[in-house]
């Protein structure tokens, strides 16, 4: 049977968002945040619960946790490049920060909130590194003032976007613990928990690979997983083609405009294929980021 992909959000939550795997979540957080924000223990604020799928299938797939010192973390894997992703990232950061206080409580009780967005697409153009950290700083001096705001983006495709890469190519890229986790998320298919290369021979990685091997889904979970997996498969075969077309056609009018047009065309093509496969319109809208009106035209 084909291995479950940890890049599908429901599988990601089932790996990192359950009590028995908190050690994996701690390892992932510590590989991303700075030295001052390292955690030894976390409390899951929204642990994975299959029963939630009966009422709300699409808004429970982020992982919220609180460190022993009160710092809040919101970790999510984003499958598709939805419209206004940047605004959505800020919106969820604000919620993470403000929901700490009950009515009437003092602002001094607020702790630092850290958003971690693992993206299955390229969001930051012109920057080669896959991990970027954002703060609020003064424009001219660069002095950080609002120190409670921190957002991380981890763009998986900047680490590995070549299906022909072999294990030796992936291993060569692994220099630190975040590289290890990104290798797991992008090329888990090349990794064998019983025969890991020396620089990736890590107990947390072995456990994560074992969780993938034994993971089971209920009927509703399986439906959601398969729907989102279709996006990954169709996107892999379609998106590059249309982005390249948009890039070429856009040279006369501007590269960015052409790229945006190519991405929209690609999403419409993908939506068409997902609809042909029998997926309902609402699910296609959630996965591709297209509006229901755009999908209805198909």
LUMLUM-702158 format. One record per residue (C-alpha): residue number from 1; x, y, z. Coordinates in steps of 0.1 Angstrom, whole numbers, plus 5000, padded with zeros to 4 digits. Each point is the difference from the previous one (the first is absolute). Layout:
BEGIN
num, u, v, w
NUM, X, Y, Z
...
//
This chain:
BEGIN
num, u, v, w
1, 5000, 5000, 5000
2, 5013, 5035, 4991
3, 5014, 5020, 5029
4, 4979, 5028, 5014
5, 5015, 5034, 4991
6, 5008, 5023, 5030
7, 4995, 5030, 4977
8, 4963, 4994, 5000
9, 4987, 5022, 5029
10, 4979, 4973, 5017
11, 5030, 4976, 5001
12, 5022, 5028, 5013
13, 4976, 5007, 5028
14, 4998, 4963, 5009
15, 5038, 4998, 5002
16, 5007, 5032, 5019
17, 4967, 5008, 5017
18, 4994, 4971, 5024
19, 5012, 4995, 5036
20, 5021, 4969, 4993
21, 5020, 5018, 4974
22, 5007, 5033, 5019
23, 5037, 4992, 4999
24, 4998, 5002, 4962
25, 4982, 5034, 5002
26, 5027, 5013, 5025
27, 5027, 4988, 4976
28, 4984, 5018, 4971
29, 4994, 5032, 5019
30, 5035, 5001, 5013
31, 5014, 4995, 4965
32, 4982, 5031, 4988
33, 5000, 5026, 5028
34, 5030, 5019, 5014
35, 5020, 4990, 5031
36, 4980, 5023, 5023
37, 4967, 4982, 4991
38, 5011, 4964, 5003
39, 4975, 4978, 5019
40, 5005, 4969, 5022
41, 4963, 4994, 5005
42, 4968, 5011, 4983
43, 4963, 4998, 5006
44, 4978, 4993, 4970
45, 4972, 5025, 4998
46, 4981, 4983, 4972
47, 5010, 4963, 5000
48, 4990, 4979, 4970
49, 4966, 4984, 5005
50, 4983, 4980, 4972
51, 4965, 5008, 5014
52, 5005, 5037, 4990
53, 4997, 4990, 4963
54, 4963, 4994, 5004
55, 4994, 5037, 5005
56, 5030, 5019, 4986
57, 5023, 4983, 4976
58, 5021, 5029, 4987
59, 5009, 5022, 5030
60, 5016, 4977, 5025
61, 5032, 4991, 4982
62, 5024, 5024, 5015
63, 5019, 4991, 5032
64, 4998, 5024, 5029
65, 5023, 4996, 5030
66, 5012, 5019, 5030
67, 5035, 4998, 5015
68, 5007, 4998, 5037
69, 5008, 5037, 5001
70, 4966, 5009, 4984
71, 5012, 5006, 4964
72, 4975, 4990, 4974
73, 5008, 4981, 4968
74, 4977, 4994, 4970
75, 5014, 4975, 4974
76, 4982, 4992, 4968
77, 5008, 4985, 4967
78, 4985, 5019, 4970
79, 4993, 4978, 4970
80, 4990, 5026, 4975
81, 5009, 5036, 4992
82, 4966, 5015, 5009
83, 4991, 5036, 4992
84, 5011, 5025, 5027
85, 5021, 4974, 5018
86, 5021, 5028, 5016
87, 4969, 5016, 5015
88, 4988, 4966, 5012
89, 5033, 4993, 5017
90, 4998, 5033, 5019
91, 4963, 4994, 5009
92, 5008, 4967, 5017
93, 5030, 5015, 5017
94, 4978, 5027, 5015
95, 4975, 4973, 5012
96, 5029, 4981, 5016
97, 5011, 5031, 5019
98, 4967, 5014, 5011
99, 4983, 4968, 5010
100, 5024, 4998, 5029
101, 4980, 5026, 5020
102, 4966, 4996, 5016
103, 4978, 5031, 5002
104, 5013, 5024, 5026
105, 5035, 4985, 5003
106, 5031, 5021, 4999
107, 5020, 5004, 4968
108, 5032, 4992, 5019
109, 4988, 4964, 5000
110, 5005, 4997, 4963
111, 5029, 4978, 4989
112, 5019, 4999, 4967
113, 4981, 4983, 4972
114, 5019, 4982, 4972
115, 4984, 4990, 4967
116, 5016, 4972, 4981
117, 4987, 4995, 4964
118, 5014, 4970, 4981
119, 4991, 5007, 4963
120, 4997, 4975, 4972
121, 5006, 5028, 4975
122, 5024, 5029, 4994
123, 4987, 5032, 5016
124, 5030, 5022, 5003
125, 5014, 5008, 4966
126, 5036, 5010, 4995
127, 5012, 4983, 5032
128, 5018, 4967, 4997
129, 5000, 4989, 5036
130, 4969, 4979, 5010
131, 4997, 5012, 5037
132, 4993, 5037, 5006
133, 4992, 5018, 5033
134, 4979, 5031, 5002
135, 4998, 5027, 5027
136, 4987, 5035, 5003
137, 5030, 5023, 4998
138, 5006, 5038, 4996
139, 5003, 5008, 4963
140, 5033, 5019, 5000
141, 5019, 4986, 5030
142, 4987, 4964, 4999
143, 4995, 5002, 5038
144, 4974, 4974, 5011
145, 4974, 5014, 5024
146, 4969, 4978, 5000
147, 5019, 4969, 5010
148, 4969, 4979, 5007
149, 4993, 4996, 4962
150, 5020, 4973, 4981
151, 4990, 4982, 4969
152, 5020, 4972, 4983
153, 4995, 4987, 4965
154, 5015, 4967, 4989
155, 4997, 4995, 4962
156, 5003, 4963, 4993
157, 5005, 5003, 4962
158, 5031, 5021, 5005
159, 5016, 4971, 5018
160, 4989, 4973, 4975
161, 4980, 5004, 4969
162, 5015, 4973, 4978
163, 4984, 4966, 5001
164, 5031, 4984, 4985
165, 5022, 5009, 5029
166, 5015, 4969, 5017
167, 5007, 4995, 5036
168, 5036, 5011, 4997
169, 4988, 5034, 4986
170, 4976, 5005, 5029
171, 5025, 4989, 5026
172, 5026, 5025, 4986
173, 4975, 5028, 5008
174, 4995, 4990, 5036
175, 5022, 5023, 5022
176, 4978, 5005, 5031
177, 4968, 4987, 5017
178, 4977, 5022, 4979
179, 5015, 4986, 4968
180, 4993, 4965, 5014
181, 4963, 5008, 5006
182, 4996, 5016, 4966
183, 5016, 4969, 4984
184, 4974, 4979, 5019
185, 4971, 5022, 4988
186, 5012, 5001, 4963
187, 5017, 4967, 4994
188, 4988, 4976, 5027
189, 4997, 4974, 4972
190, 5038, 4997, 4998
191, 5004, 4995, 5037
192, 5001, 4967, 5018
193, 4999, 5002, 5038
194, 5022, 4969, 5003
195, 5027, 5012, 4976
196, 5004, 5037, 5005
197, 5031, 5019, 4988
198, 5023, 5009, 5029
199, 4992, 5037, 5000
200, 4962, 4992, 5001
201, 5002, 4972, 5025
202, 4978, 5018, 5025
203, 4975, 4984, 5025
204, 4973, 5026, 4993
205, 5003, 4994, 4962
206, 4998, 4962, 5005
207, 4969, 5004, 5021
208, 4984, 5023, 4974
209, 5007, 4975, 4972
210, 4985, 4972, 5022
211, 4969, 5021, 5007
212, 4995, 5003, 4962
213, 5005, 4963, 4995
214, 4972, 4991, 5025
215, 4976, 5030, 4995
216, 4964, 4991, 4995
217, 4971, 5023, 4991
218, 4963, 4996, 5007
219, 4975, 5004, 4971
220, 4996, 5038, 5004
221, 5037, 5005, 5005
222, 5008, 4979, 4970
223, 4975, 5020, 4978
224, 5017, 5033, 5010
225, 5035, 4986, 4996
226, 4993, 4986, 4965
227, 4984, 5033, 4989
228, 5031, 5019, 5010
229, 5023, 4974, 4986
230, 4984, 5004, 4966
231, 5010, 5037, 5002
232, 5036, 4990, 5006
233, 5001, 4975, 4971
234, 4982, 5022, 4975
235, 5019, 5030, 5010
236, 5033, 4982, 4995
237, 4991, 4992, 4964
238, 4983, 5033, 4990
239, 5013, 5030, 5019
240, 5035, 5001, 4986
241, 4987, 4999, 4964
242, 4976, 5029, 5005
243, 5024, 5021, 5021
244, 5026, 4996, 4972
245, 4974, 5010, 4974
246, 4990, 5031, 5020
247, 5036, 5009, 5006
248, 5008, 4999, 4963
249, 4968, 5018, 4989
250, 5005, 5026, 5027
251, 5035, 5012, 4989
252, 4985, 5027, 4978
253, 4978, 5014, 5027
254, 5020, 4991, 5031
255, 5012, 4968, 5015
256, 4979, 5003, 5032
257, 4967, 5006, 4981
258, 5008, 4970, 4978
259, 5008, 4978, 5029
260, 4968, 5009, 5018
261, 4979, 4994, 4968
262, 5018, 4966, 4996
263, 4992, 4990, 5036
264, 4963, 5009, 4996
265, 4998, 4980, 4968
266, 5018, 4971, 5017
267, 4975, 5000, 5029
268, 4971, 5001, 4976
269, 5014, 4970, 4981
270, 5006, 4981, 5033
271, 4965, 5009, 5012
272, 4986, 4986, 4968
273, 5019, 4967, 5005
274, 4989, 4997, 5036
275, 4963, 5006, 4990
276, 5004, 4973, 4973
277, 5012, 4976, 5027
278, 4967, 5006, 5019
279, 5011, 5024, 5027
280, 4973, 5024, 5012
281, 5003, 5037, 4991
282, 5004, 5012, 5036
283, 5029, 4977, 5006
284, 5017, 5010, 4967
285, 4996, 5037, 5011
286, 5016, 4993, 5033
287, 5029, 4981, 4984
288, 5008, 5023, 4971
289, 4991, 5034, 5015
290, 4977, 5008, 4971
291, 4966, 5015, 5008
292, 4968, 4979, 4995
293, 4990, 5024, 4972
294, 5033, 4992, 4981
295, 4994, 4963, 5005
296, 4964, 5003, 4989
297, 5012, 5013, 4966
298, 5017, 4966, 4994
//
